[in-house]
Amino acid sequence: MKAAILSLYFFSIGLLSAFAQTNQANASTPPPTKAQQEIIDLSKQKWQWMADKNVDKLAGLFDDKSKFVHMSGTWKKDEELDIVKNGSIWYKNADVHDVAVELFDNNTAIIWSRITLVAMVRGNESKTEFTVTEVYKKQGNTWKMLALTFSSVRDTHTIKH
């Protein structure tokens, strides 16, 4: 069982590497497809909803089984919504520097974003460089977020496209 899971993991990593796109800042990069742009726009909206502490919009976006990986822990949808609502983490501003999106079977999307996040964390303002990974699944005509992971990185970190 462990071998099968490990094999699936490495296979997935290989697929992601094989299908990685070039940087949108690169002149030879084609513009995002309509579906890719939809995910990019949704991710941007999510950052604004987080800044505005709009838990109603976020609750509709987050799948009931979604998981959130932060520097201090991993939790589920209800805890993330509570954190946003009570302001123990206030995502004041996410300055997005770079984005890469991959679609799988037209129903699953992964977006990697390089951001500088200004946040209030338990009353202290912080400014941190992250690569954020978001996984979305299309359910009917609506995209639902399944996972969001913050990876702290240096300001020189780049996303391979």
Phi and psi in degrees as a GROMACS rama.xvg file:
@    title "Ramachandran Plot"
@    xaxis  label "Phi"
@    yaxis  label "Psi"
@TYPE xy
-62.4627  -39.3664  LYS-2
-63.4678  -39.2299  ALA-3
-66.3023  -42.5905  ALA-4
-65.632  -44.0682  ILE-5
-63.0591  -41.5006  LEU-6
-62.5208  -43.3179  SER-7
-62.0367  -41.2231  LEU-8
-59.4212  -51.8841  TYR-9
-66.3484  -34.8495  PHE-10
-62.603  -43.4207  PHE-11
-63.5364  -43.0296  SER-12
-61.0817  -42.0438  ILE-13
-61.914  -42.2003  GLY-14
-62.6565  -44.9524  LEU-15
-60.0612  -42.8967  LEU-16
-65.2784  -42.3013  SER-17
-66.4042  -31.5225  ALA-18
-103.308  8.04348  PHE-19
-60.5692  137.402  ALA-20
-93.1692  164.483  GLN-21
-78.4961  160.84  THR-22
-60.1999  134.045  ASN-23
-62.7978  -24.9619  GLN-24
-70.6716  -19.9754  ALA-25
-72.772  129.292  ASN-26
-61.4296  -26.0243  ALA-27
-84.8114  -1.44296  SER-28
-78.9246  127.612  THR-29
-69.1771  153.875  PRO-30
-63.8018  156.985  PRO-31
-63.4292  150.366  PRO-32
-69.1059  169.564  THR-33
-58.5623  -43.7964  LYS-34
-66.3749  -41.1721  ALA-35
-63.5572  -42.949  GLN-36
-63.7577  -35.1668  GLN-37
-59.9715  -41.7552  GLU-38
-69.6021  -41.909  ILE-39
-58.7004  -46.2177  ILE-40
-65.3011  -39.9701  ASP-41
-64.1257  -41.2738  LEU-42
-62.4032  -42.5081  SER-43
-61.6683  -42.5682  LYS-44
-60.5286  -41.4672  GLN-45
-58.2954  -44.2816  LYS-46
-60.4585  -39.9505  TRP-47
-67.6566  -41.5922  GLN-48
-61.8748  -37.4007  TRP-49
-66.4548  -42.8656  MET-50
-62.3373  -39.4481  ALA-51
-80.9184  -4.21365  ASP-52
56.8625  38.7459  LYS-53
-86.1955  80.5044  ASN-54
-68.509  -23.8231  VAL-55
-66.0937  -46.0982  ASP-56
-65.7903  -42.2052  LYS-57
-64.7643  -39.3038  LEU-58
-60.6639  -35.8296  ALA-59
-72.8737  -28.5283  GLY-60
-79.7842  -41.0296  LEU-61
-77.3925  127.577  PHE-62
-63.607  149.401  ASP-63
-59.7829  -26.2966  ASP-64
-99.5961  11.3862  LYS-65
-64.2782  153.573  SER-66
-127.504  149.328  LYS-67
-130.566  122.88  PHE-68
-109.989  117.022  VAL-69
-115.752  176.949  HIS-70
-64.8831  -28.3215  MET-71
-102.952  -0.762398  SER-72
161.972  178.917  GLY-73
-124.38  135.487  THR-74
-148.757  179.003  TRP-75
-103.327  -178.399  LYS-76
-52.1751  -53.2769  LYS-77
-60.7317  -40.0908  ASP-78
-68.7698  -39.6389  GLU-79
-61.9066  -43.2448  GLU-80
-63.5206  -40.7968  LEU-81
-62.9879  -40.9922  ASP-82
-61.8296  -43.3483  ILE-83
-67.3477  -46.2147  VAL-84
-62.3699  -46.7872  LYS-85
-86.1342  -6.02047  ASN-86
78.1693  14.6416  GLY-87
-63.2595  -28.0401  SER-88
-127.812  118.528  ILE-89
-111.36  109.757  TRP-90
-78.1183  82.4823  TYR-91
-64.3542  -44.8424  LYS-92
-157.565  130.311  ASN-93
-114.271  107.692  ALA-94
-88.5574  107.4  ASP-95
-86.9338  121.849  VAL-96
-96.7524  -30.6448  HIS-97
-159.273  148.631  ASP-98
-142.877  138.183  VAL-99
-131.059  136.493  ALA-100
-129.45  137.01  VAL-101
-126.447  137.63  GLU-102
-110.948  139.92  LEU-103
-126.089  122.026  PHE-104
56.5094  22.7657  ASP-105
59.2986  4.00004  ASN-106
-121.305  -10.145  ASN-107
-129.418  134.708  THR-108
-133.584  141.818  ALA-109
-121.94  130.961  ILE-110
-123.939  130.968  ILE-111
-110.515  126.85  TRP-112
-126.383  132.673  SER-113
-92.364  121.182  ARG-114
-132.445  156.744  ILE-115
-110.234  115.88  THR-116
-104.292  124.935  LEU-117
-101.857  120.468  VAL-118
-141.503  153.04  ALA-119
-98.3386  120.509  MET-120
-120.006  110.185  VAL-121
49.529  44.7098  ARG-122
87.6648  -4.3653  GLY-123
-113.634  129.005  ASN-124
-77.5361  136.527  GLU-125
-133.93  152.267  SER-126
-128.281  115.181  LYS-127
-132.784  141.082  THR-128
-87.1394  130.888  GLU-129
-136.238  152.714  PHE-130
-106.04  125.198  THR-131
-109.295  131.505  VAL-132
-110.634  125.671  THR-133
-122.097  136.894  GLU-134
-117.359  129.635  VAL-135
-123.352  148.838  TYR-136
-130.216  130.56  LYS-137
-80.0686  125.692  LYS-138
-121.875  103.522  GLN-139
70.4217  -121.979  GLY-140
-102.863  8.47376  ASN-141
-116.925  136.417  THR-142
-86.7548  133.547  TRP-143
-117.4  137.197  LYS-144
-81.4111  127.205  MET-145
-96.6072  -33.1343  LEU-146
-153.908  147.286  ALA-147
-140.256  124.481  LEU-148
-128.55  127.578  THR-149
-95.5249  126.411  PHE-150
-118.211  114.107  SER-151
-68.7263  131.363  SER-152
-137.68  166.805  VAL-153
-72.8763  159.144  ARG-154
-68.199  -11.3084  ASP-155
-92.6557  -2.47302  THR-156
-62.7233  140.205  HIS-157
-126.248  153.984  THR-158
-93.0824  129.59  ILE-159
-78.7349  127.25  LYS-160
